[in-house]
Amino acid sequence: MSDRIKITTAARLRELISTLERELGFDTLSANELNVLYVVRLLSDEAGTSAVESSRIRAHPIIQRMSQPTFNRAIRALLEKGYLETPPRYKAKRYRLGPKTAET
């Protein structure tokens, strides 16, 4: 596959993702917040549990290059906006999708 075709394919995928994010109401989230939200969803599906440890989120390839302060800000923003929550049994360091995510 040529580079031109690869770039065109990536552009079309980006356009599709952008459209889906708008339809889900995620267009108000930053790119970092979206990445964290998507990783929580992926890991909770993979683990078969709703609560995901912060260290597992942080270790995911989508998140690895994100600085620790940026990661912390994204988590805090998603908690404040209701996209993530801390499960009742845990004080911190574990997160699950919040009520705002369930609305979509």
N, C-alpha and C positions, 0 to 999 in steps of 0.2 A: 504494500500500500504506500503510495507516495505521500510526502510531507503535506502537499496541498490538500489531499483528500483527508488526511488525519486532522489538519487544522480546521477544515470545513466541518468535519464530523464533531470535533470538540466544540466549535461555535454553535452548531445546531443543538448539541446536548446542553450547553450553557443556556441557550435561549429557552429550551424546554423546561429546564430546572427553574429558571427565573419565572416563567409563566406559572408553574406549579406552586412556587413559593408565594406568589401574589395571590393565587386562588386560595391558599391555605391561610393567608393573613400573616405570613412570615416575612413579608417585605419590609417590616419595621425593625427586624432584627439585623444586627451587624453580621458580617461574614464570620467572625469568630464565634458569635453566639450561635449561628446556624451550625457551624461545624461541631460545636460541643453538643448541641441538641441532637444532631444526626448521629453522633457517636454514642450517646446515651441510648438512643433508640436501637442502634445496631447491637450494642453490647447486651442490652436487656433481652433482645430477641435471641441472641446467641446463647446466653446463659440460662434462658428460661426463667428468669426472675426479673422483677421490676426494679430492684435496688442494685445499683452499680457503684462499685467503689471508685473513689476519686482517682486512685493510682492506676486503675485499669483504663479509665477515660484518658488520663494524661499520657499513658503509654501507647495509645492507639496511633497508627501512622498518620491519620488526618490531623491529629493534635500535636504530635511530637515536636514540630518546629515552632509551635506557639510558646512564647515566653511564659514563665510561671505567673508573673503579675497579670498578663493579658488573660491567661486561663482563669485566674481567680476572679477577675472583673467580669468575664463572660458568665461564669457560674453564678456570681452574685446578681448580675442583671437578669439572668433567666429565672432565678429564684424570686426576685422582686416582681417580675412580670408574670409569674405564675406558670411558666413553661416547664420548670423543674420544681421539685419539692424534696424535702428530707423525709424519708419514711419515719413513722412514729416511733419505732423502736430505736432509732439511731439519732444521736445528737448532731453528727456532722460526718463528713467524709464519704457519705453514700447518698446517691441521688436517684430519683426516679422521675418519670414524666409527670408533670403537674396538671392541674385542672384545665389550664388554658390549652394545653396540647390535646386533651381529651375532647375539647369543643370542636376541633378540626377534623 
